[in-house]
Amino acid sequence: MPGIEKVDESFCKVLLIEFLKQTDVPPRKIGSRLGTRLSDDFLARTELCKADTAFELAIVSKRFFEEYFNYSPKVIGERVFMEDFFVNDNKTLELLAGLLEILLGFSSTGVVSIAVLEQKVFEITIITDS
């Protein structure tokens, strides 16, 4: 984005690692708070329509990572693969899952659940009322 400098990647890594080491707040809760803050900005920039399927939400999450992290995860079905994305430990994945749950909740026609599967894989589910 013109006029806006991105924060250095190595600085972000160190900041994230140190922050997660020093806090007792569950990482998913931290991610939820970040997601709440970033959702309006992201949705205003991208002008996305509400998604009806988990696959559409996976594409939204891909766009989010491209926009904010300059990283393009692989999407297969309702799964988002973060293969070469920096992850220090499971706390980092839980933080990102919390962020995505809130962000995608604003982007969805239903309630969204994010599961952290094997290392660096998120599975997106839309929970519907039966």
C-alpha positions in Angstrom: 0.0 0.0 0.0 1.6 3.3 -1.0 2.7 5.6 1.8 2.6 2.8 4.5 5.8 1.1 5.5 5.5 -2.6 6.6 7.1 -3.6 9.8 10.3 -5.6 9.4 9.5 -9.4 9.5 12.3 -10.3 12.0 11.1 -7.5 14.4 7.6 -8.9 14.2 8.8 -12.4 15.0 10.8 -11.3 18.1 7.9 -9.1 19.3 5.4 -11.9 19.0 7.7 -14.5 20.7 8.5 -12.2 23.6 4.8 -11.1 24.0 3.5 -14.7 24.1 6.2 -15.7 26.6 5.4 -12.8 29.0 1.6 -13.0 29.1 -0.8 -15.3 30.9 -3.7 -14.4 28.6 -4.7 -17.4 26.5 -3.4 -16.9 22.9 -6.8 -17.5 21.3 -8.2 -14.6 23.4 -5.4 -12.3 22.3 -6.1 -13.3 18.7 -9.8 -12.5 19.2 -8.9 -9.1 20.4 -6.6 -8.5 17.4 -9.3 -9.8 15.1 -11.8 -7.4 16.5 -9.5 -4.5 15.8 -8.4 -5.6 12.3 -11.8 -6.7 11.0 -13.3 -3.3 10.2 -10.1 -2.2 8.4 -9.7 -5.4 6.4 -13.4 -5.6 5.4 -13.4 -1.9 4.4 -10.3 -2.4 2.2 -11.4 -5.5 0.5 -15.1 -4.8 0.2 -15.8 -8.6 0.4 -19.3 -10.0 0.4 -20.6 -12.3 3.1 -19.4 -15.9 2.6 -21.7 -18.9 2.6 -19.2 -21.7 2.6 -16.1 -22.7 4.5 -14.1 -22.7 1.3 -15.1 -19.1 0.6 -14.0 -18.2 4.1 -10.7 -20.0 3.5 -10.2 -17.7 0.5 -11.0 -14.7 2.7 -8.3 -15.8 5.2 -5.8 -16.2 2.4 -6.6 -12.6 1.3 -6.1 -11.5 5.0 -2.7 -13.0 5.2 -1.7 -11.5 1.9 -2.8 -8.1 3.0 -1.4 -8.0 6.5 1.5 -10.4 6.5 2.6 -10.4 2.8 2.1 -14.2 2.9 0.0 -16.4 0.7 -1.2 -19.6 2.4 -2.3 -22.6 0.3 -6.0 -23.2 0.4 -7.5 -26.7 -0.2 -11.2 -27.0 0.5 -11.9 -25.6 4.0 -8.3 -25.9 5.1 -5.6 -23.2 5.1 -2.0 -24.4 5.0 0.6 -22.2 6.5 3.5 -24.3 5.4 6.4 -21.8 5.4 4.8 -19.2 7.7 6.8 -18.4 10.8 5.3 -20.2 13.8 7.3 -20.4 17.0 5.0 -22.8 18.8 1.4 -23.8 19.1 0.6 -20.6 21.0 1.3 -18.7 17.7 -1.2 -20.9 15.9 -3.8 -20.5 18.6 -3.4 -16.7 18.4 -3.9 -16.7 14.7 -6.9 -19.1 15.0 -8.5 -16.6 17.4 -7.9 -13.8 15.1 -9.3 -15.7 12.1 -12.4 -16.8 14.1 -13.4 -13.1 14.7 -12.4 -11.9 11.3 -14.2 -14.7 9.5 -17.2 -14.3 11.8 -17.7 -10.8 10.4 -17.3 -12.2 6.9 -19.7 -15.2 7.2 -23.4 -15.7 7.1 -23.0 -18.2 10.0 -21.0 -18.9 13.2 -17.4 -19.8 12.4 -15.1 -22.2 14.2 -11.4 -22.6 13.5 -9.6 -25.8 14.4 -5.8 -26.1 14.6 -5.0 -29.4 13.0 -1.6 -30.8 12.4 1.2 -28.3 12.5 0.4 -25.1 10.6 -3.1 -26.2 9.3 -6.3 -24.4 10.1 -9.7 -26.0 9.3 -12.7 -23.7 8.9 -16.2 -24.8 9.8 -19.4 -22.8 9.6 -21.8 -23.9 12.4 -25.4 -23.8 11.4 -28.5 -24.0 13.6 -30.2 -27.4 13.1 
